[in-house]
Amino acid sequence: MDEDTGDERLGRRERDILALERRGFAGPGAKERVIREELGLAPVRYYQLLNALLDDPRALAHDPVTVNRLRRIRETRRAER
């Protein structure tokens, strides 16, 4: 995404990450398997990208319900530490 073009839309990978976060997963390891198979990312890298995405105003504009839910979870976990 080139900042000079004024393009404020999320890239495909960012949209795919948010879409994956809207899904429910049954059983341990199911989400990590989907991250590897569908996105081609290591889970550690996925969570790094997701965390950065939660601070991106474009992500909030694209999917405010998911981003706000994940922000609340993140803040709760930070407060517990």
PDB file with one MODEL, atoms N, CA, C and O in Angstrom:
MODEL        1
ATOM      1  N   MET A   1       0.840  -1.171   0.000  1.00  0.00           N
ATOM      2  CA  MET A   1       0.000   0.000   0.000  1.00  0.00           C
ATOM      3  C   MET A   1       0.886   1.236   0.000  1.00  0.00           C
ATOM      4  O   MET A   1       1.720   1.416   0.887  1.00  0.00           O
ATOM      5  N   ASP A   2       0.706   2.045  -0.957  1.00  0.00           N
ATOM      6  CA  ASP A   2       1.519   3.241  -1.101  1.00  0.00           C
ATOM      7  C   ASP A   2       0.792   4.411  -0.454  1.00  0.00           C
ATOM      8  O   ASP A   2      -0.320   4.760  -0.851  1.00  0.00           O
ATOM      9  N   GLU A   3       1.426   5.010   0.542  1.00  0.00           N
ATOM     10  CA  GLU A   3       0.799   6.115   1.266  1.00  0.00           C
ATOM     11  C   GLU A   3       0.550   7.316   0.352  1.00  0.00           C
ATOM     12  O   GLU A   3      -0.369   8.098   0.597  1.00  0.00           O
ATOM     13  N   ASP A   4       1.357   7.467  -0.695  1.00  0.00           N
ATOM     14  CA  ASP A   4       1.229   8.625  -1.573  1.00  0.00           C
ATOM     15  C   ASP A   4      -0.014   8.569  -2.458  1.00  0.00           C
ATOM     16  O   ASP A   4      -0.447   9.596  -2.981  1.00  0.00           O
ATOM     17  N   THR A   5      -0.593   7.373  -2.630  1.00  0.00           N
ATOM     18  CA  THR A   5      -1.756   7.261  -3.499  1.00  0.00           C
ATOM     19  C   THR A   5      -3.041   7.653  -2.787  1.00  0.00           C
ATOM     20  O   THR A   5      -4.068   7.872  -3.430  1.00  0.00           O
ATOM     21  N   GLY A   6      -2.988   7.744  -1.460  1.00  0.00           N
ATOM     22  CA  GLY A   6      -4.188   8.057  -0.707  1.00  0.00           C
ATOM     23  C   GLY A   6      -5.090   6.847  -0.554  1.00  0.00           C
ATOM     24  O   GLY A   6      -6.240   6.986  -0.139  1.00  0.00           O
ATOM     25  N   ASP A   7      -4.593   5.661  -0.882  1.00  0.00           N
ATOM     26  CA  ASP A   7      -5.377   4.431  -0.776  1.00  0.00           C
ATOM     27  C   ASP A   7      -5.502   4.054   0.690  1.00  0.00           C
ATOM     28  O   ASP A   7      -4.516   3.691   1.330  1.00  0.00           O
ATOM     29  N   GLU A   8      -6.708   4.141   1.217  1.00  0.00           N
ATOM     30  CA  GLU A   8      -6.933   3.888   2.642  1.00  0.00           C
ATOM     31  C   GLU A   8      -7.534   2.518   2.899  1.00  0.00           C
ATOM     32  O   GLU A   8      -7.952   2.230   4.020  1.00  0.00           O
ATOM     33  N   ARG A   9      -7.586   1.666   1.880  1.00  0.00           N
ATOM     34  CA  ARG A   9      -8.160   0.337   2.063  1.00  0.00           C
ATOM     35  C   ARG A   9      -7.116  -0.634   2.590  1.00  0.00           C
ATOM     36  O   ARG A   9      -5.915  -0.456   2.389  1.00  0.00           O
ATOM     37  N   LEU A  10      -7.600  -1.654   3.263  1.00  0.00           N
ATOM     38  CA  LEU A  10      -6.717  -2.707   3.752  1.00  0.00           C
ATOM     39  C   LEU A  10      -6.312  -3.616   2.601  1.00  0.00           C
ATOM     40  O   LEU A  10      -7.051  -3.786   1.632  1.00  0.00           O
ATOM     41  N   GLY A  11      -5.135  -4.189   2.728  1.00  0.00           N
ATOM     42  CA  GLY A  11      -4.676  -5.164   1.748  1.00  0.00           C
ATOM     43  C   GLY A  11      -5.388  -6.492   1.944  1.00  0.00           C
ATOM     44  O   GLY A  11      -6.083  -6.702   2.939  1.00  0.00           O
ATOM     45  N   ARG A  12      -5.206  -7.372   0.993  1.00  0.00           N
ATOM     46  CA  ARG A  12      -5.857  -8.693   1.037  1.00  0.00           C
ATOM     47  C   ARG A  12      -5.487  -9.448   2.316  1.00  0.00           C
ATOM     48  O   ARG A  12      -6.363  -9.993   2.989  1.00  0.00           O
ATOM     49  N   ARG A  13      -4.192  -9.483   2.655  1.00  0.00           N
ATOM     50  CA  ARG A  13      -3.772 -10.229   3.844  1.00  0.00           C
ATOM     51  C   ARG A  13      -4.414  -9.667   5.104  1.00  0.00           C
ATOM     52  O   ARG A  13      -4.845 -10.432   5.967  1.00  0.00           O
ATOM     53  N   GLU A  14      -4.485  -8.352   5.224  1.00  0.00           N
ATOM     54  CA  GLU A  14      -5.098  -7.743   6.398  1.00  0.00           C
ATOM     55  C   GLU A  14      -6.588  -8.095   6.484  1.00  0.00           C
ATOM     56  O   GLU A  14      -7.095  -8.404   7.562  1.00  0.00           O
ATOM     57  N   ARG A  15      -7.280  -8.045   5.349  1.00  0.00           N
ATOM     58  CA  ARG A  15      -8.704  -8.422   5.330  1.00  0.00           C
ATOM     59  C   ARG A  15      -8.882  -9.898   5.688  1.00  0.00           C
ATOM     60  O   ARG A  15      -9.822 -10.259   6.395  1.00  0.00           O
ATOM     61  N   ASP A  16      -7.977 -10.746   5.199  1.00  0.00           N
ATOM     62  CA  ASP A  16      -8.045 -12.174   5.504  1.00  0.00           C
ATOM     63  C   ASP A  16      -7.819 -12.435   6.992  1.00  0.00           C
ATOM     64  O   ASP A  16      -8.460 -13.313   7.570  1.00  0.00           O
ATOM     65  N   ILE A  17      -6.920 -11.687   7.611  1.00  0.00           N
ATOM     66  CA  ILE A  17      -6.670 -11.839   9.046  1.00  0.00           C
ATOM     67  C   ILE A  17      -7.919 -11.485   9.836  1.00  0.00           C
ATOM     68  O   ILE A  17      -8.304 -12.220  10.746  1.00  0.00           O
ATOM     69  N   LEU A  18      -8.551 -10.381   9.504  1.00  0.00           N
ATOM     70  CA  LEU A  18      -9.771  -9.987  10.207  1.00  0.00           C
ATOM     71  C   LEU A  18     -10.898 -10.995   9.976  1.00  0.00           C
ATOM     72  O   LEU A  18     -11.668 -11.292  10.889  1.00  0.00           O
ATOM     73  N   ALA A  19     -10.990 -11.515   8.762  1.00  0.00           N
ATOM     74  CA  ALA A  19     -12.017 -12.517   8.465  1.00  0.00           C
ATOM     75  C   ALA A  19     -11.785 -13.776   9.291  1.00  0.00           C
ATOM     76  O   ALA A  19     -12.738 -14.376   9.790  1.00  0.00           O
ATOM     77  N   LEU A  20     -10.547 -14.173   9.436  1.00  0.00           N
ATOM     78  CA  LEU A  20     -10.232 -15.359  10.236  1.00  0.00           C
ATOM     79  C   LEU A  20     -10.608 -15.128  11.691  1.00  0.00           C
ATOM     80  O   LEU A  20     -11.082 -16.047  12.359  1.00  0.00           O
ATOM     81  N   GLU A  21     -10.403 -13.917  12.191  1.00  0.00           N
ATOM     82  CA  GLU A  21     -10.737 -13.597  13.584  1.00  0.00           C
ATOM     83  C   GLU A  21     -12.244 -13.613  13.837  1.00  0.00           C
ATOM     84  O   GLU A  21     -12.667 -13.738  14.986  1.00  0.00           O
ATOM     85  N   ARG A  22     -13.053 -13.492  12.802  1.00  0.00           N
ATOM     86  CA  ARG A  22     -14.511 -13.542  12.972  1.00  0.00           C
ATOM     87  C   ARG A  22     -15.011 -14.981  13.090  1.00  0.00           C
ATOM     88  O   ARG A  22     -16.139 -15.214  13.524  1.00  0.00           O
ATOM     89  N   ARG A  23     -14.183 -15.933  12.710  1.00  0.00           N
ATOM     90  CA  ARG A  23     -14.587 -17.342  12.726  1.00  0.00           C
ATOM     91  C   ARG A  23     -14.409 -17.959  14.110  1.00  0.00           C
ATOM     92  O   ARG A  23     -13.609 -17.486  14.918  1.00  0.00           O
ATOM     93  N   GLY A  24     -15.161 -19.012  14.365  1.00  0.00           N
ATOM     94  CA  GLY A  24     -15.005 -19.765  15.604  1.00  0.00           C
ATOM     95  C   GLY A  24     -14.195 -21.024  15.326  1.00  0.00           C
ATOM     96  O   GLY A  24     -14.257 -21.578  14.229  1.00  0.00           O
ATOM     97  N   PHE A  25     -13.445 -21.469  16.306  1.00  0.00           N
ATOM     98  CA  PHE A  25     -12.613 -22.648  16.131  1.00  0.00           C
ATOM     99  C   PHE A  25     -12.860 -23.623  17.270  1.00  0.00           C
ATOM    100  O   PHE A  25     -12.897 -23.248  18.441  1.00  0.00           O
ATOM    101  N   ALA A  26     -13.027 -24.883  16.895  1.00  0.00           N
ATOM    102  CA  ALA A  26     -13.259 -25.929  17.891  1.00  0.00           C
ATOM    103  C   ALA A  26     -11.968 -26.712  18.108  1.00  0.00           C
ATOM    104  O   ALA A  26     -11.310 -27.140  17.160  1.00  0.00           O
ATOM    105  N   GLY A  27     -11.637 -26.883  19.348  1.00  0.00           N
ATOM    106  CA  GLY A  27     -10.500 -27.729  19.666  1.00  0.00           C
ATOM    107  C   GLY A  27      -9.176 -27.004  19.633  1.00  0.00           C
ATOM    108  O   GLY A  27      -9.009 -26.006  18.932  1.00  0.00           O
ATOM    109  N   PRO A  28      -8.232 -27.527  20.408  1.00  0.00           N
ATOM    110  CA  PRO A  28      -6.900 -26.916  20.463  1.00  0.00           C
ATOM    111  C   PRO A  28      -6.147 -27.122  19.150  1.00  0.00           C
ATOM    112  O   PRO A  28      -6.178 -28.201  18.559  1.00  0.00           O
ATOM    113  N   GLY A  29      -5.484 -26.081  18.717  1.00  0.00           N
ATOM    114  CA  GLY A  29      -4.668 -26.169  17.511  1.00  0.00           C
ATOM    115  C   GLY A  29      -5.415 -25.934  16.211  1.00  0.00           C
ATOM    116  O   GLY A  29      -4.790 -25.813  15.157  1.00  0.00           O
ATOM    117  N   ALA A  30      -6.738 -25.866  16.263  1.00  0.00           N
ATOM    118  CA  ALA A  30      -7.517 -25.694  15.035  1.00  0.00           C
ATOM    119  C   ALA A  30      -7.218 -24.349  14.374  1.00  0.00           C
ATOM    120  O   ALA A  30      -7.034 -24.274  13.159  1.00  0.00           O
ATOM    121  N   LYS A  31      -7.171 -23.299  15.173  1.00  0.00           N
ATOM    122  CA  LYS A  31      -6.922 -21.967  14.620  1.00  0.00           C
ATOM    123  C   LYS A  31      -5.518 -21.886  14.036  1.00  0.00           C
ATOM    124  O   LYS A  31      -5.326 -21.332  12.953  1.00  0.00           O
ATOM    125  N   GLU A  32      -4.536 -22.432  14.744  1.00  0.00           N
ATOM    126  CA  GLU A  32      -3.157 -22.383  14.264  1.00  0.00           C
ATOM    127  C   GLU A  32      -3.013 -23.149  12.947  1.00  0.00           C
ATOM    128  O   GLU A  32      -2.262 -22.735  12.064  1.00  0.00           O
ATOM    129  N   ARG A  33      -3.731 -24.261  12.821  1.00  0.00           N
ATOM    130  CA  ARG A  33      -3.693 -25.041  11.578  1.00  0.00           C
ATOM    131  C   ARG A  33      -4.259 -24.218  10.418  1.00  0.00           C
ATOM    132  O   ARG A  33      -3.699 -24.215   9.322  1.00  0.00           O
ATOM    133  N   VAL A  34      -5.373 -23.520  10.665  1.00  0.00           N
ATOM    134  CA  VAL A  34      -5.982 -22.681   9.628  1.00  0.00           C
ATOM    135  C   VAL A  34      -5.047 -21.528   9.262  1.00  0.00           C
ATOM    136  O   VAL A  34      -4.925 -21.176   8.089  1.00  0.00           O
ATOM    137  N   ILE A  35      -4.393 -20.947  10.253  1.00  0.00           N
ATOM    138  CA  ILE A  35      -3.444 -19.858   9.984  1.00  0.00           C
ATOM    139  C   ILE A  35      -2.361 -20.335   9.017  1.00  0.00           C
ATOM    140  O   ILE A  35      -2.019 -19.643   8.058  1.00  0.00           O
ATOM    141  N   ARG A  36      -1.837 -21.508   9.279  1.00  0.00           N
ATOM    142  CA  ARG A  36      -0.782 -22.056   8.406  1.00  0.00           C
ATOM    143  C   ARG A  36      -1.315 -22.414   7.021  1.00  0.00           C
ATOM    144  O   ARG A  36      -0.720 -22.057   6.004  1.00  0.00           O
ATOM    145  N   GLU A  37      -2.436 -23.118   6.996  1.00  0.00           N
ATOM    146  CA  GLU A  37      -2.961 -23.644   5.728  1.00  0.00           C
ATOM    147  C   GLU A  37      -3.573 -22.568   4.835  1.00  0.00           C
ATOM    148  O   GLU A  37      -3.323 -22.545   3.630  1.00  0.00           O
ATOM    149  N   GLU A  38      -4.368 -21.685   5.415  1.00  0.00           N
ATOM    150  CA  GLU A  38      -5.091 -20.712   4.599  1.00  0.00           C
ATOM    151  C   GLU A  38      -4.309 -19.427   4.357  1.00  0.00           C
ATOM    152  O   GLU A  38      -4.417 -18.825   3.289  1.00  0.00           O
ATOM    153  N   LEU A  39      -3.525 -19.005   5.340  1.00  0.00           N
ATOM    154  CA  LEU A  39      -2.798 -17.746   5.187  1.00  0.00           C
ATOM    155  C   LEU A  39      -1.322 -17.951   4.878  1.00  0.00           C
ATOM    156  O   LEU A  39      -0.641 -17.024   4.441  1.00  0.00           O
ATOM    157  N   GLY A  40      -0.829 -19.159   5.104  1.00  0.00           N
ATOM    158  CA  GLY A  40       0.577 -19.439   4.826  1.00  0.00           C
ATOM    159  C   GLY A  40       1.523 -18.715   5.774  1.00  0.00           C
ATOM    160  O   GLY A  40       2.648 -18.375   5.408  1.00  0.00           O
ATOM    161  N   LEU A  41       1.054 -18.483   6.998  1.00  0.00           N
ATOM    162  CA  LEU A  41       1.853 -17.762   7.988  1.00  0.00           C
ATOM    163  C   LEU A  41       2.129 -18.652   9.186  1.00  0.00           C
ATOM    164  O   LEU A  41       1.324 -19.519   9.527  1.00  0.00           O
ATOM    165  N   ALA A  42       3.269 -18.434   9.819  1.00  0.00           N
ATOM    166  CA  ALA A  42       3.516 -19.055  11.113  1.00  0.00           C
ATOM    167  C   ALA A  42       2.612 -18.345  12.126  1.00  0.00           C
ATOM    168  O   ALA A  42       2.416 -17.133  12.029  1.00  0.00           O
ATOM    169  N   PRO A  43       2.064 -19.076  13.087  1.00  0.00           N
ATOM    170  CA  PRO A  43       1.178 -18.438  14.067  1.00  0.00           C
ATOM    171  C   PRO A  43       1.809 -17.236  14.771  1.00  0.00           C
ATOM    172  O   PRO A  43       1.117 -16.250  15.021  1.00  0.00           O
ATOM    173  N   VAL A  44       3.089 -17.292  15.093  1.00  0.00           N
ATOM    174  CA  VAL A  44       3.741 -16.158  15.759  1.00  0.00           C
ATOM    175  C   VAL A  44       3.669 -14.917  14.876  1.00  0.00           C
ATOM    176  O   VAL A  44       3.355 -13.829  15.360  1.00  0.00           O
ATOM    177  N   ARG A  45       3.958 -15.074  13.583  1.00  0.00           N
ATOM    178  CA  ARG A  45       3.903 -13.945  12.653  1.00  0.00           C
ATOM    179  C   ARG A  45       2.472 -13.435  12.506  1.00  0.00           C
ATOM    180  O   ARG A  45       2.244 -12.228  12.433  1.00  0.00           O
ATOM    181  N   TYR A  46       1.522 -14.345  12.464  1.00  0.00           N
ATOM    182  CA  TYR A  46       0.112 -13.975  12.363  1.00  0.00           C
ATOM    183  C   TYR A  46      -0.285 -13.061  13.520  1.00  0.00           C
ATOM    184  O   TYR A  46      -0.896 -12.012  13.319  1.00  0.00           O
ATOM    185  N   TYR A  47       0.074 -13.478  14.732  1.00  0.00           N
ATOM    186  CA  TYR A  47      -0.316 -12.676  15.898  1.00  0.00           C
ATOM    187  C   TYR A  47       0.419 -11.342  15.946  1.00  0.00           C
ATOM    188  O   TYR A  47      -0.118 -10.368  16.473  1.00  0.00           O
ATOM    189  N   GLN A  48       1.627 -11.275  15.411  1.00  0.00           N
ATOM    190  CA  GLN A  48       2.326  -9.987  15.304  1.00  0.00           C
ATOM    191  C   GLN A  48       1.568  -9.065  14.358  1.00  0.00           C
ATOM    192  O   GLN A  48       1.345  -7.894  14.665  1.00  0.00           O
ATOM    193  N   LEU A  49       1.176  -9.600  13.209  1.00  0.00           N
ATOM    194  CA  LEU A  49       0.431  -8.803  12.229  1.00  0.00           C
ATOM    195  C   LEU A  49      -0.923  -8.386  12.782  1.00  0.00           C
ATOM    196  O   LEU A  49      -1.351  -7.247  12.591  1.00  0.00           O
ATOM    197  N   LEU A  50      -1.602  -9.307  13.469  1.00  0.00           N
ATOM    198  CA  LEU A  50      -2.902  -8.999  14.053  1.00  0.00           C
ATOM    199  C   LEU A  50      -2.783  -7.880  15.082  1.00  0.00           C
ATOM    200  O   LEU A  50      -3.596  -6.956  15.093  1.00  0.00           O
ATOM    201  N   ASN A  51      -1.790  -7.959  15.930  1.00  0.00           N
ATOM    202  CA  ASN A  51      -1.618  -6.940  16.962  1.00  0.00           C
ATOM    203  C   ASN A  51      -1.394  -5.565  16.333  1.00  0.00           C
ATOM    204  O   ASN A  51      -1.963  -4.575  16.793  1.00  0.00           O
ATOM    205  N   ALA A  52      -0.578  -5.495  15.296  1.00  0.00           N
ATOM    206  CA  ALA A  52      -0.355  -4.222  14.603  1.00  0.00           C
ATOM    207  C   ALA A  52      -1.642  -3.748  13.930  1.00  0.00           C
ATOM    208  O   ALA A  52      -1.936  -2.553  13.900  1.00  0.00           O
ATOM    209  N   LEU A  53      -2.396  -4.693  13.396  1.00  0.00           N
ATOM    210  CA  LEU A  53      -3.635  -4.361  12.701  1.00  0.00           C
ATOM    211  C   LEU A  53      -4.665  -3.741  13.650  1.00  0.00           C
ATOM    212  O   LEU A  53      -5.454  -2.890  13.238  1.00  0.00           O
ATOM    213  N   LEU A  54      -4.660  -4.157  14.897  1.00  0.00           N
ATOM    214  CA  LEU A  54      -5.617  -3.616  15.864  1.00  0.00           C
ATOM    215  C   LEU A  54      -5.392  -2.130  16.133  1.00  0.00           C
ATOM    216  O   LEU A  54      -6.294  -1.440  16.608  1.00  0.00           O
ATOM    217  N   ASP A  55      -4.197  -1.640  15.832  1.00  0.00           N
ATOM    218  CA  ASP A  55      -3.890  -0.219  16.020  1.00  0.00           C
ATOM    219  C   ASP A  55      -4.035   0.579  14.729  1.00  0.00           C
ATOM    220  O   ASP A  55      -3.777   1.782  14.709  1.00  0.00           O
ATOM    221  N   ASP A  56      -4.444  -0.080  13.663  1.00  0.00           N
ATOM    222  CA  ASP A  56      -4.555   0.552  12.348  1.00  0.00           C
ATOM    223  C   ASP A  56      -5.975   1.110  12.167  1.00  0.00           C
ATOM    224  O   ASP A  56      -6.939   0.345  12.193  1.00  0.00           O
ATOM    225  N   PRO A  57      -6.115   2.418  11.985  1.00  0.00           N
ATOM    226  CA  PRO A  57      -7.458   2.991  11.815  1.00  0.00           C
ATOM    227  C   PRO A  57      -8.210   2.430  10.610  1.00  0.00           C
ATOM    228  O   PRO A  57      -9.441   2.425  10.599  1.00  0.00           O
ATOM    229  N   ARG A  58      -7.483   1.959   9.597  1.00  0.00           N
ATOM    230  CA  ARG A  58      -8.152   1.357   8.430  1.00  0.00           C
ATOM    231  C   ARG A  58      -8.858   0.064   8.818  1.00  0.00           C
ATOM    232  O   ARG A  58      -9.931  -0.247   8.299  1.00  0.00           O
ATOM    233  N   ALA A  59      -8.251  -0.689   9.736  1.00  0.00           N
ATOM    234  CA  ALA A  59      -8.870  -1.935  10.200  1.00  0.00           C
ATOM    235  C   ALA A  59     -10.142  -1.624  10.976  1.00  0.00           C
ATOM    236  O   ALA A  59     -11.152  -2.310  10.820  1.00  0.00           O
ATOM    237  N   LEU A  60     -10.094  -0.602  11.802  1.00  0.00           N
ATOM    238  CA  LEU A  60     -11.271  -0.194  12.564  1.00  0.00           C
ATOM    239  C   LEU A  60     -12.397   0.228  11.627  1.00  0.00           C
ATOM    240  O   LEU A  60     -13.557  -0.112  11.858  1.00  0.00           O
ATOM    241  N   ALA A  61     -12.066   0.953  10.588  1.00  0.00           N
ATOM    242  CA  ALA A  61     -13.076   1.381   9.623  1.00  0.00           C
ATOM    243  C   ALA A  61     -13.643   0.186   8.852  1.00  0.00           C
ATOM    244  O   ALA A  61     -14.828   0.165   8.520  1.00  0.00           O
ATOM    245  N   HIS A  62     -12.800  -0.803   8.570  1.00  0.00           N
ATOM    246  CA  HIS A  62     -13.210  -1.974   7.787  1.00  0.00           C
ATOM    247  C   HIS A  62     -14.112  -2.906   8.590  1.00  0.00           C
ATOM    248  O   HIS A  62     -15.114  -3.397   8.069  1.00  0.00           O
ATOM    249  N   ASP A  63     -13.768  -3.153   9.847  1.00  0.00           N
ATOM    250  CA  ASP A  63     -14.507  -4.124  10.664  1.00  0.00           C
ATOM    251  C   ASP A  63     -14.498  -3.679  12.127  1.00  0.00           C
ATOM    252  O   ASP A  63     -13.787  -4.258  12.948  1.00  0.00           O
ATOM    253  N   PRO A  64     -15.292  -2.646  12.457  1.00  0.00           N
ATOM    254  CA  PRO A  64     -15.242  -2.091  13.812  1.00  0.00           C
ATOM    255  C   PRO A  64     -15.638  -3.080  14.906  1.00  0.00           C
ATOM    256  O   PRO A  64     -15.080  -3.029  16.002  1.00  0.00           O
ATOM    257  N   VAL A  65     -16.575  -3.968  14.641  1.00  0.00           N
ATOM    258  CA  VAL A  65     -17.014  -4.917  15.668  1.00  0.00           C
ATOM    259  C   VAL A  65     -15.871  -5.852  16.057  1.00  0.00           C
ATOM    260  O   VAL A  65     -15.585  -6.028  17.241  1.00  0.00           O
ATOM    261  N   THR A  66     -15.223  -6.447  15.065  1.00  0.00           N
ATOM    262  CA  THR A  66     -14.131  -7.381  15.335  1.00  0.00           C
ATOM    263  C   THR A  66     -12.948  -6.666  15.969  1.00  0.00           C
ATOM    264  O   THR A  66     -12.390  -7.152  16.953  1.00  0.00           O
ATOM    265  N   VAL A  67     -12.560  -5.528  15.425  1.00  0.00           N
ATOM    266  CA  VAL A  67     -11.395  -4.808  15.950  1.00  0.00           C
ATOM    267  C   VAL A  67     -11.646  -4.353  17.389  1.00  0.00           C
ATOM    268  O   VAL A  67     -10.767  -4.499  18.239  1.00  0.00           O
ATOM    269  N   ASN A  68     -12.803  -3.817  17.669  1.00  0.00           N
ATOM    270  CA  ASN A  68     -13.096  -3.380  19.043  1.00  0.00           C
ATOM    271  C   ASN A  68     -13.143  -4.557  20.008  1.00  0.00           C
ATOM    272  O   ASN A  68     -12.671  -4.443  21.140  1.00  0.00           O
ATOM    273  N   ARG A  69     -13.707  -5.692  19.578  1.00  0.00           N
ATOM    274  CA  ARG A  69     -13.736  -6.888  20.430  1.00  0.00           C
ATOM    275  C   ARG A  69     -12.316  -7.340  20.743  1.00  0.00           C
ATOM    276  O   ARG A  69     -12.002  -7.638  21.896  1.00  0.00           O
ATOM    277  N   LEU A  70     -11.459  -7.393  19.734  1.00  0.00           N
ATOM    278  CA  LEU A  70     -10.078  -7.836  19.947  1.00  0.00           C
ATOM    279  C   LEU A  70      -9.281  -6.828  20.770  1.00  0.00           C
ATOM    280  O   LEU A  70      -8.414  -7.217  21.552  1.00  0.00           O
ATOM    281  N   ARG A  71      -9.563  -5.549  20.604  1.00  0.00           N
ATOM    282  CA  ARG A  71      -8.898  -4.536  21.432  1.00  0.00           C
ATOM    283  C   ARG A  71      -9.260  -4.710  22.903  1.00  0.00           C
ATOM    284  O   ARG A  71      -8.405  -4.593  23.780  1.00  0.00           O
ATOM    285  N   ARG A  72     -10.548  -4.993  23.167  1.00  0.00           N
ATOM    286  CA  ARG A  72     -10.983  -5.215  24.554  1.00  0.00           C
ATOM    287  C   ARG A  72     -10.278  -6.428  25.153  1.00  0.00           C
ATOM    288  O   ARG A  72      -9.818  -6.379  26.293  1.00  0.00           O
ATOM    289  N   ILE A  73     -10.192  -7.504  24.396  1.00  0.00           N
ATOM    290  CA  ILE A  73      -9.502  -8.713  24.871  1.00  0.00           C
ATOM    291  C   ILE A  73      -8.039  -8.403  25.153  1.00  0.00           C
ATOM    292  O   ILE A  73      -7.495  -8.809  26.180  1.00  0.00           O
ATOM    293  N   ARG A  74      -7.413  -7.686  24.243  1.00  0.00           N
ATOM    294  CA  ARG A  74      -5.994  -7.344  24.414  1.00  0.00           C
ATOM    295  C   ARG A  74      -5.782  -6.509  25.674  1.00  0.00           C
ATOM    296  O   ARG A  74      -4.850  -6.758  26.438  1.00  0.00           O
ATOM    297  N   GLU A  75      -6.643  -5.524  25.889  1.00  0.00           N
ATOM    298  CA  GLU A  75      -6.501  -4.667  27.064  1.00  0.00           C
ATOM    299  C   GLU A  75      -6.739  -5.447  28.358  1.00  0.00           C
ATOM    300  O   GLU A  75      -6.062  -5.216  29.360  1.00  0.00           O
ATOM    301  N   THR A  76      -7.690  -6.360  28.334  1.00  0.00           N
ATOM    302  CA  THR A  76      -7.954  -7.186  29.517  1.00  0.00           C
ATOM    303  C   THR A  76      -6.733  -8.027  29.851  1.00  0.00           C
ATOM    304  O   THR A  76      -6.353  -8.141  31.016  1.00  0.00           O
ATOM    305  N   ARG A  77      -6.123  -8.610  28.840  1.00  0.00           N
ATOM    306  CA  ARG A  77      -4.929  -9.441  29.066  1.00  0.00           C
ATOM    307  C   ARG A  77      -3.758  -8.607  29.563  1.00  0.00           C
ATOM    308  O   ARG A  77      -2.996  -9.049  30.422  1.00  0.00           O
ATOM    309  N   ARG A  78      -3.615  -7.417  29.030  1.00  0.00           N
ATOM    310  CA  ARG A  78      -2.533  -6.533  29.501  1.00  0.00           C
ATOM    311  C   ARG A  78      -2.740  -6.150  30.962  1.00  0.00           C
ATOM    312  O   ARG A  78      -1.787  -6.093  31.739  1.00  0.00           O
ATOM    313  N   ALA A  79      -3.977  -5.892  31.324  1.00  0.00           N
ATOM    314  CA  ALA A  79      -4.285  -5.490  32.698  1.00  0.00           C
ATOM    315  C   ALA A  79      -4.031  -6.625  33.690  1.00  0.00           C
ATOM    316  O   ALA A  79      -3.720  -6.381  34.856  1.00  0.00           O
ATOM    317  N   GLU A  80      -4.165  -7.861  33.222  1.00  0.00           N
ATOM    318  CA  GLU A  80      -3.957  -9.024  34.091  1.00  0.00           C
ATOM    319  C   GLU A  80      -2.480  -9.283  34.370  1.00  0.00           C
ATOM    320  O   GLU A  80      -2.142  -9.980  35.327  1.00  0.00           O
ATOM    321  N   ARG A  81      -1.611  -8.734  33.553  1.00  0.00           N
ATOM    322  CA  ARG A  81      -0.166  -8.979  33.716  1.00  0.00           C
ATOM    323  C   ARG A  81       0.433  -8.153  34.817  1.00  0.00           C
ATOM    324  O   ARG A  81       1.633  -8.245  35.075  1.00  0.00           O
TER     325      ARG A  81
ENDMDL
END
